[in-house]
Amino acid sequence: MVEIVMPRLGLNMEKGTIIKWHVKEGDSFRKDDVLCEVESEKAISDVTADFDGKVIRILVKENEEAEVIKPIAEVEQQ
């Protein structure tokens, strides 16, 4: 199992909000697929996959905040 964490999208970013998940639990994804959209400091950025995998569990739901470098999802690398 691998954790996907809230990325640091800005120098002063401490938290981000999940705007939309593009995958759900049980979905497979490919490298470079967009997993979710994150809002921070008035900007929205895509979080993309670094490898092929499958979503095991989403830990932070849409419209919820997470601290930078804290897990937002658990995935299985394939």
mmCIF file of the N, C-alpha and C atoms, coordinates in Angstrom:
data_MODEL
# 
_entry.id   MODEL 
# 
loop_
_atom_site.group_PDB 
_atom_site.id 
_atom_site.type_symbol 
_atom_site.label_atom_id 
_atom_site.label_alt_id 
_atom_site.label_comp_id 
_atom_site.label_asym_id 
_atom_site.label_entity_id 
_atom_site.label_seq_id 
_atom_site.pdbx_PDB_ins_code 
_atom_site.Cartn_x 
_atom_site.Cartn_y 
_atom_site.Cartn_z 
_atom_site.occupancy 
_atom_site.B_iso_or_equiv 
_atom_site.pdbx_formal_charge 
_atom_site.auth_seq_id 
_atom_site.auth_comp_id 
_atom_site.auth_asym_id 
_atom_site.auth_atom_id 
_atom_site.pdbx_PDB_model_num 
ATOM 1   N N  . MET A 1 1  ? 0.840   -1.180 0.000   1.00 0.00 ? 1  MET A N  1 
ATOM 2   C CA . MET A 1 1  ? 0.000   0.000  0.000   1.00 0.00 ? 1  MET A CA 1 
ATOM 3   C C  . MET A 1 1  ? 0.887   1.246  0.000   1.00 0.00 ? 1  MET A C  1 
ATOM 4   N N  . VAL A 1 2  ? 0.436   2.256  -0.734  1.00 0.00 ? 2  VAL A N  1 
ATOM 5   C CA . VAL A 1 2  ? 1.130   3.529  -0.844  1.00 0.00 ? 2  VAL A CA 1 
ATOM 6   C C  . VAL A 1 2  ? 0.143   4.623  -0.480  1.00 0.00 ? 2  VAL A C  1 
ATOM 7   N N  . GLU A 1 3  ? 0.619   5.647  0.223   1.00 0.00 ? 3  GLU A N  1 
ATOM 8   C CA . GLU A 1 3  ? -0.253  6.775  0.552   1.00 0.00 ? 3  GLU A CA 1 
ATOM 9   C C  . GLU A 1 3  ? -0.031  7.903  -0.441  1.00 0.00 ? 3  GLU A C  1 
ATOM 10  N N  . ILE A 1 4  ? -1.127  8.471  -0.919  1.00 0.00 ? 4  ILE A N  1 
ATOM 11  C CA . ILE A 1 4  ? -1.070  9.710  -1.695  1.00 0.00 ? 4  ILE A CA 1 
ATOM 12  C C  . ILE A 1 4  ? -1.237  10.828 -0.680  1.00 0.00 ? 4  ILE A C  1 
ATOM 13  N N  . VAL A 1 5  ? -0.340  11.808 -0.696  1.00 0.00 ? 5  VAL A N  1 
ATOM 14  C CA . VAL A 1 5  ? -0.382  12.881 0.309   1.00 0.00 ? 5  VAL A CA 1 
ATOM 15  C C  . VAL A 1 5  ? -0.776  14.205 -0.330  1.00 0.00 ? 5  VAL A C  1 
ATOM 16  N N  . MET A 1 6  ? -1.250  15.117 0.520   1.00 0.00 ? 6  MET A N  1 
ATOM 17  C CA . MET A 1 6  ? -1.575  16.461 0.069   1.00 0.00 ? 6  MET A CA 1 
ATOM 18  C C  . MET A 1 6  ? -0.268  17.139 -0.340  1.00 0.00 ? 6  MET A C  1 
ATOM 19  N N  . PRO A 1 7  ? -0.147  17.538 -1.606  1.00 0.00 ? 7  PRO A N  1 
ATOM 20  C CA . PRO A 1 7  ? 1.104   18.158 -2.049  1.00 0.00 ? 7  PRO A CA 1 
ATOM 21  C C  . PRO A 1 7  ? 1.235   19.596 -1.550  1.00 0.00 ? 7  PRO A C  1 
ATOM 22  N N  . ARG A 1 8  ? 2.464   20.065 -1.462  1.00 0.00 ? 8  ARG A N  1 
ATOM 23  C CA . ARG A 1 8  ? 2.724   21.478 -1.137  1.00 0.00 ? 8  ARG A CA 1 
ATOM 24  C C  . ARG A 1 8  ? 2.740   22.218 -2.468  1.00 0.00 ? 8  ARG A C  1 
ATOM 25  N N  . LEU A 1 9  ? 1.689   22.981 -2.726  1.00 0.00 ? 9  LEU A N  1 
ATOM 26  C CA . LEU A 1 9  ? 1.527   23.647 -4.011  1.00 0.00 ? 9  LEU A CA 1 
ATOM 27  C C  . LEU A 1 9  ? 2.006   25.094 -3.998  1.00 0.00 ? 9  LEU A C  1 
ATOM 28  N N  . GLY A 1 10 ? 2.291   25.603 -2.821  1.00 0.00 ? 10 GLY A N  1 
ATOM 29  C CA . GLY A 1 10 ? 2.792   26.965 -2.700  1.00 0.00 ? 10 GLY A CA 1 
ATOM 30  C C  . GLY A 1 10 ? 3.766   27.036 -1.547  1.00 0.00 ? 10 GLY A C  1 
ATOM 31  N N  . LEU A 1 11 ? 4.628   28.023 -1.571  1.00 0.00 ? 11 LEU A N  1 
ATOM 32  C CA . LEU A 1 11 ? 5.666   28.153 -0.561  1.00 0.00 ? 11 LEU A CA 1 
ATOM 33  C C  . LEU A 1 11 ? 5.097   28.227 0.854   1.00 0.00 ? 11 LEU A C  1 
ATOM 34  N N  . ASN A 1 12 ? 3.992   28.935 1.016   1.00 0.00 ? 12 ASN A N  1 
ATOM 35  C CA . ASN A 1 12 ? 3.403   29.128 2.346   1.00 0.00 ? 12 ASN A CA 1 
ATOM 36  C C  . ASN A 1 12 ? 2.195   28.227 2.602   1.00 0.00 ? 12 ASN A C  1 
ATOM 37  N N  . MET A 1 13 ? 1.938   27.296 1.722   1.00 0.00 ? 13 MET A N  1 
ATOM 38  C CA . MET A 1 13 ? 0.765   26.430 1.854   1.00 0.00 ? 13 MET A CA 1 
ATOM 39  C C  . MET A 1 13 ? 0.890   25.519 3.074   1.00 0.00 ? 13 MET A C  1 
ATOM 40  N N  . GLU A 1 14 ? -0.142  25.525 3.905   1.00 0.00 ? 14 GLU A N  1 
ATOM 41  C CA . GLU A 1 14 ? -0.202  24.638 5.064   1.00 0.00 ? 14 GLU A CA 1 
ATOM 42  C C  . GLU A 1 14 ? -1.314  23.610 4.945   1.00 0.00 ? 14 GLU A C  1 
ATOM 43  N N  . LYS A 1 15 ? -2.394  23.959 4.218   1.00 0.00 ? 15 LYS A N  1 
ATOM 44  C CA . LYS A 1 15 ? -3.540  23.073 4.035   1.00 0.00 ? 15 LYS A CA 1 
ATOM 45  C C  . LYS A 1 15 ? -4.070  23.236 2.625   1.00 0.00 ? 15 LYS A C  1 
ATOM 46  N N  . GLY A 1 16 ? -4.758  22.216 2.160   1.00 0.00 ? 16 GLY A N  1 
ATOM 47  C CA . GLY A 1 16 ? -5.436  22.272 0.874   1.00 0.00 ? 16 GLY A CA 1 
ATOM 48  C C  . GLY A 1 16 ? -6.795  21.623 0.993   1.00 0.00 ? 16 GLY A C  1 
ATOM 49  N N  . THR A 1 17 ? -7.692  21.967 0.085   1.00 0.00 ? 17 THR A N  1 
ATOM 50  C CA . THR A 1 17 ? -9.044  21.412 0.068   1.00 0.00 ? 17 THR A CA 1 
ATOM 51  C C  . THR A 1 17 ? -9.222  20.567 -1.183  1.00 0.00 ? 17 THR A C  1 
ATOM 52  N N  . ILE A 1 18 ? -9.740  19.364 -1.001  1.00 0.00 ? 18 ILE A N  1 
ATOM 53  C CA . ILE A 1 18 ? -10.063 18.508 -2.138  1.00 0.00 ? 18 ILE A CA 1 
ATOM 54  C C  . ILE A 1 18 ? -11.327 19.074 -2.782  1.00 0.00 ? 18 ILE A C  1 
ATOM 55  N N  . ILE A 1 19 ? -11.209 19.523 -4.013  1.00 0.00 ? 19 ILE A N  1 
ATOM 56  C CA . ILE A 1 19 ? -12.362 20.076 -4.729  1.00 0.00 ? 19 ILE A CA 1 
ATOM 57  C C  . ILE A 1 19 ? -13.145 18.962 -5.410  1.00 0.00 ? 19 ILE A C  1 
ATOM 58  N N  . LYS A 1 20 ? -12.440 18.039 -6.066  1.00 0.00 ? 20 LYS A N  1 
ATOM 59  C CA . LYS A 1 20 ? -13.107 16.955 -6.789  1.00 0.00 ? 20 LYS A CA 1 
ATOM 60  C C  . LYS A 1 20 ? -12.169 15.765 -6.907  1.00 0.00 ? 20 LYS A C  1 
ATOM 61  N N  . TRP A 1 21 ? -12.701 14.594 -6.632  1.00 0.00 ? 21 TRP A N  1 
ATOM 62  C CA . TRP A 1 21 ? -11.983 13.341 -6.902  1.00 0.00 ? 21 TRP A CA 1 
ATOM 63  C C  . TRP A 1 21 ? -12.369 12.875 -8.301  1.00 0.00 ? 21 TRP A C  1 
ATOM 64  N N  . HIS A 1 22 ? -11.392 12.485 -9.102  1.00 0.00 ? 22 HIS A N  1 
ATOM 65  C CA . HIS A 1 22 ? -11.644 11.945 -10.434 1.00 0.00 ? 22 HIS A CA 1 
ATOM 66  C C  . HIS A 1 22 ? -11.633 10.423 -10.415 1.00 0.00 ? 22 HIS A C  1 
ATOM 67  N N  . VAL A 1 23 ? -11.337 9.841  -9.268  1.00 0.00 ? 23 VAL A N  1 
ATOM 68  C CA . VAL A 1 23 ? -11.364 8.383  -9.073  1.00 0.00 ? 23 VAL A CA 1 
ATOM 69  C C  . VAL A 1 23 ? -12.185 8.093  -7.821  1.00 0.00 ? 23 VAL A C  1 
ATOM 70  N N  . LYS A 1 24 ? -12.636 6.853  -7.707  1.00 0.00 ? 24 LYS A N  1 
ATOM 71  C CA . LYS A 1 24 ? -13.329 6.433  -6.483  1.00 0.00 ? 24 LYS A CA 1 
ATOM 72  C C  . LYS A 1 24 ? -12.707 5.130  -5.998  1.00 0.00 ? 24 LYS A C  1 
ATOM 73  N N  . GLU A 1 25 ? -13.057 4.722  -4.804  1.00 0.00 ? 25 GLU A N  1 
ATOM 74  C CA . GLU A 1 25 ? -12.499 3.495  -4.239  1.00 0.00 ? 25 GLU A CA 1 
ATOM 75  C C  . GLU A 1 25 ? -12.777 2.325  -5.177  1.00 0.00 ? 25 GLU A C  1 
ATOM 76  N N  . GLY A 1 26 ? -11.738 1.543  -5.437  1.00 0.00 ? 26 GLY A N  1 
ATOM 77  C CA . GLY A 1 26 ? -11.852 0.396  -6.334  1.00 0.00 ? 26 GLY A CA 1 
ATOM 78  C C  . GLY A 1 26 ? -11.428 0.690  -7.763  1.00 0.00 ? 26 GLY A C  1 
ATOM 79  N N  . ASP A 1 27 ? -11.312 1.980  -8.126  1.00 0.00 ? 27 ASP A N  1 
ATOM 80  C CA . ASP A 1 27 ? -10.912 2.347  -9.486  1.00 0.00 ? 27 ASP A CA 1 
ATOM 81  C C  . ASP A 1 27 ? -9.427  2.091  -9.716  1.00 0.00 ? 27 ASP A C  1 
ATOM 82  N N  . SER A 1 28 ? -9.100  1.668  -10.924 1.00 0.00 ? 28 SER A N  1 
ATOM 83  C CA . SER A 1 28 ? -7.707  1.579  -11.356 1.00 0.00 ? 28 SER A CA 1 
ATOM 84  C C  . SER A 1 28 ? -7.350  2.885  -12.045 1.00 0.00 ? 28 SER A C  1 
ATOM 85  N N  . PHE A 1 29 ? -6.070  3.233  -12.033 1.00 0.00 ? 29 PHE A N  1 
ATOM 86  C CA . PHE A 1 29 ? -5.606  4.438  -12.710 1.00 0.00 ? 29 PHE A CA 1 
ATOM 87  C C  . PHE A 1 29 ? -4.251  4.174  -13.331 1.00 0.00 ? 29 PHE A C  1 
ATOM 88  N N  . ARG A 1 30 ? -3.874  5.025  -14.272 1.00 0.00 ? 30 ARG A N  1 
ATOM 89  C CA . ARG A 1 30 ? -2.600  4.907  -14.970 1.00 0.00 ? 30 ARG A CA 1 
ATOM 90  C C  . ARG A 1 30 ? -1.701  6.080  -14.580 1.00 0.00 ? 30 ARG A C  1 
ATOM 91  N N  . LYS A 1 31 ? -0.426  5.900  -14.783 1.00 0.00 ? 31 LYS A N  1 
ATOM 92  C CA . LYS A 1 31 ? 0.536   6.970  -14.530 1.00 0.00 ? 31 LYS A CA 1 
ATOM 93  C C  . LYS A 1 31 ? 0.092   8.227  -15.285 1.00 0.00 ? 31 LYS A C  1 
ATOM 94  N N  . ASP A 1 32 ? 0.171   9.364  -14.617 1.00 0.00 ? 32 ASP A N  1 
ATOM 95  C CA . ASP A 1 32 ? -0.185  10.683 -15.145 1.00 0.00 ? 32 ASP A CA 1 
ATOM 96  C C  . ASP A 1 32 ? -1.686  10.954 -15.189 1.00 0.00 ? 32 ASP A C  1 
ATOM 97  N N  . ASP A 1 33 ? -2.544  9.993  -14.787 1.00 0.00 ? 33 ASP A N  1 
ATOM 98  C CA . ASP A 1 33 ? -3.977  10.287 -14.666 1.00 0.00 ? 33 ASP A CA 1 
ATOM 99  C C  . ASP A 1 33 ? -4.186  11.300 -13.546 1.00 0.00 ? 33 ASP A C  1 
ATOM 100 N N  . VAL A 1 34 ? -5.189  12.158 -13.696 1.00 0.00 ? 34 VAL A N  1 
ATOM 101 C CA . VAL A 1 34 ? -5.557  13.093 -12.639 1.00 0.00 ? 34 VAL A CA 1 
ATOM 102 C C  . VAL A 1 34 ? -6.356  12.331 -11.589 1.00 0.00 ? 34 VAL A C  1 
ATOM 103 N N  . LEU A 1 35 ? -5.876  12.349 -10.345 1.00 0.00 ? 35 LEU A N  1 
ATOM 104 C CA . LEU A 1 35 ? -6.575  11.677 -9.253  1.00 0.00 ? 35 LEU A CA 1 
ATOM 105 C C  . LEU A 1 35 ? -7.590  12.606 -8.606  1.00 0.00 ? 35 LEU A C  1 
ATOM 106 N N  . CYS A 1 36 ? -7.190  13.858 -8.379  1.00 0.00 ? 36 CYS A N  1 
ATOM 107 C CA . CYS A 1 36 ? -8.098  14.814 -7.753  1.00 0.00 ? 36 CYS A CA 1 
ATOM 108 C C  . CYS A 1 36 ? -7.652  16.240 -8.058  1.00 0.00 ? 36 CYS A C  1 
ATOM 109 N N  . GLU A 1 37 ? -8.539  17.185 -7.733  1.00 0.00 ? 37 GLU A N  1 
ATOM 110 C CA . GLU A 1 37 ? -8.239  18.608 -7.837  1.00 0.00 ? 37 GLU A CA 1 
ATOM 111 C C  . GLU A 1 37 ? -8.152  19.168 -6.428  1.00 0.00 ? 37 GLU A C  1 
ATOM 112 N N  . VAL A 1 38 ? -7.121  19.977 -6.190  1.00 0.00 ? 38 VAL A N  1 
ATOM 113 C CA . VAL A 1 38 ? -6.868  20.555 -4.869  1.00 0.00 ? 38 VAL A CA 1 
ATOM 114 C C  . VAL A 1 38 ? -6.857  22.072 -4.981  1.00 0.00 ? 38 VAL A C  1 
ATOM 115 N N  . GLU A 1 39 ? -7.527  22.725 -4.032  1.00 0.00 ? 39 GLU A N  1 
ATOM 116 C CA . GLU A 1 39 ? -7.521  24.184 -3.982  1.00 0.00 ? 39 GLU A CA 1 
ATOM 117 C C  . GLU A 1 39 ? -6.647  24.643 -2.823  1.00 0.00 ? 39 GLU A C  1 
ATOM 118 N N  . SER A 1 40 ? -5.786  25.614 -3.126  1.00 0.00 ? 40 SER A N  1 
ATOM 119 C CA . SER A 1 40 ? -4.958  26.226 -2.095  1.00 0.00 ? 40 SER A CA 1 
ATOM 120 C C  . SER A 1 40 ? -4.660  27.655 -2.498  1.00 0.00 ? 40 SER A C  1 
ATOM 121 N N  . GLU A 1 41 ? -4.720  28.538 -1.548  1.00 0.00 ? 41 GLU A N  1 
ATOM 122 C CA . GLU A 1 41 ? -4.371  29.935 -1.794  1.00 0.00 ? 41 GLU A CA 1 
ATOM 123 C C  . GLU A 1 41 ? -5.004  30.462 -3.078  1.00 0.00 ? 41 GLU A C  1 
ATOM 124 N N  . LYS A 1 42 ? -6.276  30.147 -3.286  1.00 0.00 ? 42 LYS A N  1 
ATOM 125 C CA . LYS A 1 42 ? -7.068  30.645 -4.416  1.00 0.00 ? 42 LYS A CA 1 
ATOM 126 C C  . LYS A 1 42 ? -6.673  30.067 -5.766  1.00 0.00 ? 42 LYS A C  1 
ATOM 127 N N  . ALA A 1 43 ? -5.882  29.007 -5.782  1.00 0.00 ? 43 ALA A N  1 
ATOM 128 C CA . ALA A 1 43 ? -5.520  28.322 -7.030  1.00 0.00 ? 43 ALA A CA 1 
ATOM 129 C C  . ALA A 1 43 ? -5.969  26.872 -6.956  1.00 0.00 ? 43 ALA A C  1 
ATOM 130 N N  . ILE A 1 44 ? -6.366  26.323 -8.095  1.00 0.00 ? 44 ILE A N  1 
ATOM 131 C CA . ILE A 1 44 ? -6.766  24.922 -8.160  1.00 0.00 ? 44 ILE A CA 1 
ATOM 132 C C  . ILE A 1 44 ? -5.744  24.182 -9.016  1.00 0.00 ? 44 ILE A C  1 
ATOM 133 N N  . SER A 1 45 ? -5.232  23.073 -8.492  1.00 0.00 ? 45 SER A N  1 
ATOM 134 C CA . SER A 1 45 ? -4.220  22.275 -9.179  1.00 0.00 ? 45 SER A CA 1 
ATOM 135 C C  . SER A 1 45 ? -4.649  20.818 -9.213  1.00 0.00 ? 45 SER A C  1 
ATOM 136 N N  . ASP A 1 46 ? -4.202  20.121 -10.252 1.00 0.00 ? 46 ASP A N  1 
ATOM 137 C CA . ASP A 1 46 ? -4.459  18.695 -10.370 1.00 0.00 ? 46 ASP A CA 1 
ATOM 138 C C  . ASP A 1 46 ? -3.385  17.915 -9.622  1.00 0.00 ? 46 ASP A C  1 
ATOM 139 N N  . VAL A 1 47 ? -3.804  16.846 -8.957  1.00 0.00 ? 47 VAL A N  1 
ATOM 140 C CA . VAL A 1 47 ? -2.869  15.881 -8.372  1.00 0.00 ? 47 VAL A CA 1 
ATOM 141 C C  . VAL A 1 47 ? -2.891  14.679 -9.296  1.00 0.00 ? 47 VAL A C  1 
ATOM 142 N N  . THR A 1 48 ? -1.731  14.358 -9.872  1.00 0.00 ? 48 THR A N  1 
ATOM 143 C CA . THR A 1 48 ? -1.649  13.268 -10.836 1.00 0.00 ? 48 THR A CA 1 
ATOM 144 C C  . THR A 1 48 ? -0.897  12.073 -10.249 1.00 0.00 ? 48 THR A C  1 
ATOM 145 N N  . ALA A 1 49 ? -1.143  10.915 -10.843 1.00 0.00 ? 49 ALA A N  1 
ATOM 146 C CA . ALA A 1 49 ? -0.521  9.674  -10.382 1.00 0.00 ? 49 ALA A CA 1 
ATOM 147 C C  . ALA A 1 49 ? 0.908   9.571  -10.896 1.00 0.00 ? 49 ALA A C  1 
ATOM 148 N N  . ASP A 1 50 ? 1.799   9.089  -10.039 1.00 0.00 ? 50 ASP A N  1 
ATOM 149 C CA . ASP A 1 50 ? 3.197   8.863  -10.404 1.00 0.00 ? 50 ASP A CA 1 
ATOM 150 C C  . ASP A 1 50 ? 3.436   7.447  -10.921 1.00 0.00 ? 50 ASP A C  1 
ATOM 151 N N  . PHE A 1 51 ? 2.403   6.600  -10.861 1.00 0.00 ? 51 PHE A N  1 
ATOM 152 C CA . PHE A 1 51 ? 2.527   5.197  -11.250 1.00 0.00 ? 51 PHE A CA 1 
ATOM 153 C C  . PHE A 1 51 ? 1.145   4.634  -11.532 1.00 0.00 ? 51 PHE A C  1 
ATOM 154 N N  . ASP A 1 52 ? 1.077   3.445  -12.123 1.00 0.00 ? 52 ASP A N  1 
ATOM 155 C CA . ASP A 1 52 ? -0.190  2.742  -12.309 1.00 0.00 ? 52 ASP A CA 1 
ATOM 156 C C  . ASP A 1 52 ? -0.615  2.166  -10.964 1.00 0.00 ? 52 ASP A C  1 
ATOM 157 N N  . GLY A 1 53 ? -1.929  2.169  -10.693 1.00 0.00 ? 53 GLY A N  1 
ATOM 158 C CA . GLY A 1 53 ? -2.377  1.627  -9.415  1.00 0.00 ? 53 GLY A CA 1 
ATOM 159 C C  . GLY A 1 53 ? -3.878  1.480  -9.325  1.00 0.00 ? 53 GLY A C  1 
ATOM 160 N N  . LYS A 1 54 ? -4.315  1.228  -8.100  1.00 0.00 ? 54 LYS A N  1 
ATOM 161 C CA . LYS A 1 54 ? -5.735  1.047  -7.800  1.00 0.00 ? 54 LYS A CA 1 
ATOM 162 C C  . LYS A 1 54 ? -6.024  1.745  -6.477  1.00 0.00 ? 54 LYS A C  1 
ATOM 163 N N  . VAL A 1 55 ? -7.139  2.462  -6.424  1.00 0.00 ? 55 VAL A N  1 
ATOM 164 C CA . VAL A 1 55 ? -7.527  3.183  -5.211  1.00 0.00 ? 55 VAL A CA 1 
ATOM 165 C C  . VAL A 1 55 ? -8.092  2.188  -4.197  1.00 0.00 ? 55 VAL A C  1 
ATOM 166 N N  . ILE A 1 56 ? -7.495  2.150  -3.022  1.00 0.00 ? 56 ILE A N  1 
ATOM 167 C CA . ILE A 1 56 ? -7.977  1.283  -1.944  1.00 0.00 ? 56 ILE A CA 1 
ATOM 168 C C  . ILE A 1 56 ? -8.969  2.041  -1.068  1.00 0.00 ? 56 ILE A C  1 
ATOM 169 N N  . ARG A 1 57 ? -8.556  3.247  -0.626  1.00 0.00 ? 57 ARG A N  1 
ATOM 170 C CA . ARG A 1 57 ? -9.417  4.016  0.277   1.00 0.00 ? 57 ARG A CA 1 
ATOM 171 C C  . ARG A 1 57 ? -9.140  5.509  0.109   1.00 0.00 ? 57 ARG A C  1 
ATOM 172 N N  . ILE A 1 58 ? -10.207 6.285  0.013   1.00 0.00 ? 58 ILE A N  1 
ATOM 173 C CA . ILE A 1 58 ? -10.100 7.743  -0.003  1.00 0.00 ? 58 ILE A CA 1 
ATOM 174 C C  . ILE A 1 58 ? -10.246 8.221  1.432   1.00 0.00 ? 58 ILE A C  1 
ATOM 175 N N  . LEU A 1 59 ? -9.251  8.941  1.919   1.00 0.00 ? 59 LEU A N  1 
ATOM 176 C CA . LEU A 1 59 ? -9.216  9.379  3.318   1.00 0.00 ? 59 LEU A CA 1 
ATOM 177 C C  . LEU A 1 59 ? -9.775  10.776 3.529   1.00 0.00 ? 59 LEU A C  1 
ATOM 178 N N  . VAL A 1 60 ? -9.687  11.627 2.514   1.00 0.00 ? 60 VAL A N  1 
ATOM 179 C CA . VAL A 1 60 ? -10.187 13.003 2.610   1.00 0.00 ? 60 VAL A CA 1 
ATOM 180 C C  . VAL A 1 60 ? -11.233 13.185 1.517   1.00 0.00 ? 60 VAL A C  1 
ATOM 181 N N  . LYS A 1 61 ? -12.457 13.469 1.911   1.00 0.00 ? 61 LYS A N  1 
ATOM 182 C CA . LYS A 1 61 ? -13.577 13.598 0.978   1.00 0.00 ? 61 LYS A CA 1 
ATOM 183 C C  . LYS A 1 61 ? -13.567 14.956 0.291   1.00 0.00 ? 61 LYS A C  1 
ATOM 184 N N  . GLU A 1 62 ? -14.392 15.084 -0.746  1.00 0.00 ? 62 GLU A N  1 
ATOM 185 C CA . GLU A 1 62 ? -14.534 16.363 -1.433  1.00 0.00 ? 62 GLU A CA 1 
ATOM 186 C C  . GLU A 1 62 ? -14.994 17.436 -0.452  1.00 0.00 ? 62 GLU A C  1 
ATOM 187 N N  . ASN A 1 63 ? -14.454 18.624 -0.605  1.00 0.00 ? 63 ASN A N  1 
ATOM 188 C CA . ASN A 1 63 ? -14.738 19.798 0.233   1.00 0.00 ? 63 ASN A CA 1 
ATOM 189 C C  . ASN A 1 63 ? -14.157 19.699 1.637   1.00 0.00 ? 63 ASN A C  1 
ATOM 190 N N  . GLU A 1 64 ? -13.306 18.722 1.890   1.00 0.00 ? 64 GLU A N  1 
ATOM 191 C CA . GLU A 1 64 ? -12.603 18.616 3.173   1.00 0.00 ? 64 GLU A CA 1 
ATOM 192 C C  . GLU A 1 64 ? -11.162 19.074 3.002   1.00 0.00 ? 64 GLU A C  1 
ATOM 193 N N  . GLU A 1 65 ? -10.598 19.607 4.091   1.00 0.00 ? 65 GLU A N  1 
ATOM 194 C CA . GLU A 1 65 ? -9.218  20.072 4.108   1.00 0.00 ? 65 GLU A CA 1 
ATOM 195 C C  . GLU A 1 65 ? -8.278  18.999 4.632   1.00 0.00 ? 65 GLU A C  1 
ATOM 196 N N  . ALA A 1 66 ? -7.034  19.098 4.194   1.00 0.00 ? 66 ALA A N  1 
ATOM 197 C CA . ALA A 1 66 ? -5.972  18.237 4.726   1.00 0.00 ? 66 ALA A CA 1 
ATOM 198 C C  . ALA A 1 66 ? -4.704  19.071 4.822   1.00 0.00 ? 66 ALA A C  1 
ATOM 199 N N  . GLU A 1 67 ? -3.913  18.785 5.834   1.00 0.00 ? 67 GLU A N  1 
ATOM 200 C CA . GLU A 1 67 ? -2.621  19.452 5.977   1.00 0.00 ? 67 GLU A CA 1 
ATOM 201 C C  . GLU A 1 67 ? -1.661  18.916 4.928   1.00 0.00 ? 67 GLU A C  1 
ATOM 202 N N  . VAL A 1 68 ? -0.719  19.764 4.530   1.00 0.00 ? 68 VAL A N  1 
ATOM 203 C CA . VAL A 1 68 ? 0.307   19.379 3.572   1.00 0.00 ? 68 VAL A CA 1 
ATOM 204 C C  . VAL A 1 68 ? 1.067   18.163 4.087   1.00 0.00 ? 68 VAL A C  1 
ATOM 205 N N  . ILE A 1 69 ? 1.346   17.243 3.219   1.00 0.00 ? 69 ILE A N  1 
ATOM 206 C CA . ILE A 1 69 ? 2.089   16.005 3.440   1.00 0.00 ? 69 ILE A CA 1 
ATOM 207 C C  . ILE A 1 69 ? 1.307   14.985 4.290   1.00 0.00 ? 69 ILE A C  1 
ATOM 208 N N  . LYS A 1 70 ? 0.049   15.250 4.577   1.00 0.00 ? 70 LYS A N  1 
ATOM 209 C CA . LYS A 1 70 ? -0.799  14.268 5.259   1.00 0.00 ? 70 LYS A CA 1 
ATOM 210 C C  . LYS A 1 70 ? -1.487  13.409 4.197   1.00 0.00 ? 70 LYS A C  1 
ATOM 211 N N  . PRO A 1 71 ? -1.729  12.128 4.495   1.00 0.00 ? 71 PRO A N  1 
ATOM 212 C CA . PRO A 1 71 ? -2.359  11.233 3.512   1.00 0.00 ? 71 PRO A CA 1 
ATOM 213 C C  . PRO A 1 71 ? -3.778  11.667 3.149   1.00 0.00 ? 71 PRO A C  1 
ATOM 214 N N  . ILE A 1 72 ? -4.075  11.597 1.848   1.00 0.00 ? 72 ILE A N  1 
ATOM 215 C CA . ILE A 1 72 ? -5.437  11.880 1.375   1.00 0.00 ? 72 ILE A CA 1 
ATOM 216 C C  . ILE A 1 72 ? -6.079  10.630 0.766   1.00 0.00 ? 72 ILE A C  1 
ATOM 217 N N  . ALA A 1 73 ? -5.261  9.637  0.412   1.00 0.00 ? 73 ALA A N  1 
ATOM 218 C CA . ALA A 1 73 ? -5.779  8.384  -0.134  1.00 0.00 ? 73 ALA A CA 1 
ATOM 219 C C  . ALA A 1 73 ? -4.742  7.283  0.034   1.00 0.00 ? 73 ALA A C  1 
ATOM 220 N N  . GLU A 1 74 ? -5.242  6.043  0.056   1.00 0.00 ? 74 GLU A N  1 
ATOM 221 C CA . GLU A 1 74 ? -4.381  4.868  0.071   1.00 0.00 ? 74 GLU A CA 1 
ATOM 222 C C  . GLU A 1 74 ? -4.583  4.146  -1.249  1.00 0.00 ? 74 GLU A C  1 
ATOM 223 N N  . VAL A 1 75 ? -3.474  3.789  -1.895  1.00 0.00 ? 75 VAL A N  1 
ATOM 224 C CA . VAL A 1 75 ? -3.565  3.114  -3.193  1.00 0.00 ? 75 VAL A CA 1 
ATOM 225 C C  . VAL A 1 75 ? -2.630  1.915  -3.209  1.00 0.00 ? 75 VAL A C  1 
ATOM 226 N N  . GLU A 1 76 ? -2.872  1.057  -4.170  1.00 0.00 ? 76 GLU A N  1 
ATOM 227 C CA . GLU A 1 76 ? -2.012  -0.109 -4.384  1.00 0.00 ? 76 GLU A CA 1 
ATOM 228 C C  . GLU A 1 76 ? -1.265  0.112  -5.680  1.00 0.00 ? 76 GLU A C  1 
ATOM 229 N N  . GLN A 1 77 ? 0.031   0.027  -5.642  1.00 0.00 ? 77 GLN A N  1 
ATOM 230 C CA . GLN A 1 77 ? 0.837   0.213  -6.849  1.00 0.00 ? 77 GLN A CA 1 
ATOM 231 C C  . GLN A 1 77 ? 0.788   -1.060 -7.683  1.00 0.00 ? 77 GLN A C  1 
ATOM 232 N N  . GLN A 1 78 ? 0.594   -0.914 -8.992  1.00 0.00 ? 78 GLN A N  1 
ATOM 233 C CA . GLN A 1 78 ? 0.510   -2.084 -9.872  1.00 0.00 ? 78 GLN A CA 1 
ATOM 234 C C  . GLN A 1 78 ? 1.586   -2.045 -10.917 1.00 0.00 ? 78 GLN A C  1 
# 
